[in-house]
Amino acid sequence: MKEAGYGTRPIDGLQQGDWVLVDAGDVIVHLFRQEVRDYYDLEGMWSVAEPERAAAR
């Protein structure tokens, strides 16, 4: 990011190492250890089930 001209951006959680957040301006990057990613299940949290279609009449 520095090479792309973003300078020094805040990084939170680096010392703990379970979940690191990098503020890249317009983009926020989250890096997880696999166990932490599984625990929070972000894919499941943000997924939306397709609505069931009404039976054809």
C-alpha positions as CSV (number, residue, x, y, z in Angstrom):
1,M,0.0,0.0,0.0
2,K,2.9,2.3,0.7
3,E,4.2,1.7,-2.8
4,A,0.8,2.6,-4.2
5,G,0.9,6.0,-2.5
6,Y,-1.4,5.3,0.5
7,G,1.3,6.1,3.0
8,T,1.2,4.5,6.5
9,R,-2.3,3.2,7.3
10,P,-3.6,2.1,10.7
11,I,-3.3,-1.6,11.5
12,D,-5.3,-2.9,14.5
13,G,-4.9,-6.3,16.1
14,L,-1.4,-7.0,14.8
15,Q,0.0,-7.8,18.3
16,Q,-2.7,-10.4,19.1
17,G,-2.6,-11.9,15.6
18,D,-6.1,-13.5,15.7
19,W,-7.8,-10.9,13.6
20,V,-6.0,-8.0,11.9
21,L,-7.8,-5.0,10.5
22,V,-6.0,-2.8,7.9
23,D,-7.5,0.6,7.1
24,A,-6.6,1.2,3.4
25,G,-8.8,4.3,3.0
26,D,-11.7,3.3,0.8
27,V,-11.1,-0.4,1.6
28,I,-10.9,-2.2,4.9
29,V,-9.0,-5.4,4.9
30,H,-9.7,-8.1,7.5
31,L,-7.2,-10.9,8.0
32,F,-8.2,-13.9,10.2
33,R,-6.5,-17.0,11.6
34,Q,-8.6,-19.9,10.3
35,E,-10.0,-20.8,13.7
36,V,-11.2,-17.2,14.2
37,R,-12.7,-17.1,10.8
38,D,-14.6,-20.3,11.4
39,Y,-15.8,-19.0,14.8
40,Y,-17.3,-15.8,13.4
41,D,-18.7,-17.5,10.2
42,L,-18.8,-14.2,8.3
43,E,-19.8,-16.0,5.1
44,G,-22.8,-17.4,6.9
45,M,-23.6,-14.1,8.5
46,W,-23.7,-12.2,5.2
47,S,-25.3,-14.9,3.1
48,V,-28.9,-14.6,2.1
49,A,-30.9,-17.6,1.3
50,E,-32.8,-17.6,-2.0
51,P,-36.5,-17.1,-1.3
52,E,-38.6,-20.2,-1.9
53,R,-40.7,-19.9,-5.0
54,A,-44.5,-20.2,-4.6
55,A,-45.9,-23.4,-6.1
56,A,-47.1,-22.9,-9.6
57,R,-50.9,-22.7,-9.9
